[in-house]
Amino acid sequence: MAKWPRYGHCKTRLSKDVGKKNALLIQKMMLQHTISVAKFLFEKNILDISLAISGIGSNSSKRWCQNFGIKKFYLQGKGSLGERMRRQILKHQKNSSLNKKRSLIFIGTDLPNLCHIELQETIYRLKSSEVVIGPSDDGGYWLIAFSAKMLSNNLINPFIDIPWSTSNVLQKTIDNLAKENIKIDYLNTKIDIDNIHDLVKVI
C-alpha cells in the first residue's frame, strides 16, 4: 500500500517537526527500502509484487512503477483504509487463476527496519495459520496477511467497523477475526514512522 510521495502531502505529522522537505525525503527513502526488500524476494521467485497506489492516476502510476521495475499495480480508490484493502483483495482474487490461488500480504511503506526475513516468516506461518499480523506499537499493525484458503472461502470481512487511525485498530481487527474462529499468528511488534518520536526510536 503506497501513497505517492508529494511535497506537503505525505507524513504531515512528521513534517510539523522536521519540515515538509525532510518529511518528503524520509517518505521516499522508506518507500524505496520497502520496495527493495520485496524485490529481493521477487527476484528469488519467492513472492510477487503489486503496488496499491493512492495520490496519482493510472498513467502516472504506470510510469512510477516502471521506475521501480514493478509491473503490477492497482489504484487504491476511495474510502477508508479497510475499504481500500478489501478492494485489493477482490482485485487479487479476480486476477488469480482457479488453479493458482495465492496468499496475500499487505505491508505499508513506513518501516525503515523492514527485513526480507520477516516476509519469508509470514509466508511460512501462512501454511498453518489463516491470518498473520505484525503489530505496531501505536495499536495498529504494520503487516496483515491472509492465507489462500481464507481468501478462497471468503469467510469474513476483517475490516468491518474498524476505528482507523486510533490505538484500537489491532484489537478490533482481532475481535472481528475471533468471531469466526480464525487462526491468527503474530510477528514482532514494529514502529510505524508517523512523527518525530517514532523516528527517534528507530535511529
Secondary structure, DSSP 8 states (H G I E B T S, - for coil): -EE---TTSSSHHHHHHH-HHHHHHHHHHHHHHHHHHHHHHHTTTS---EEEEESS-HHHHHHHHHHHT--EEEE--SS-HHHHHHHHHHHHHHTS-TT----EEEE-S--TT--HHHHHHHHHHTTT-SEEEEEBTTSSEEEEEE-HHHHHHT---TTTT--TTSTTHHHHHHHHHHTTT--EEE---B----SHHHHHHH-
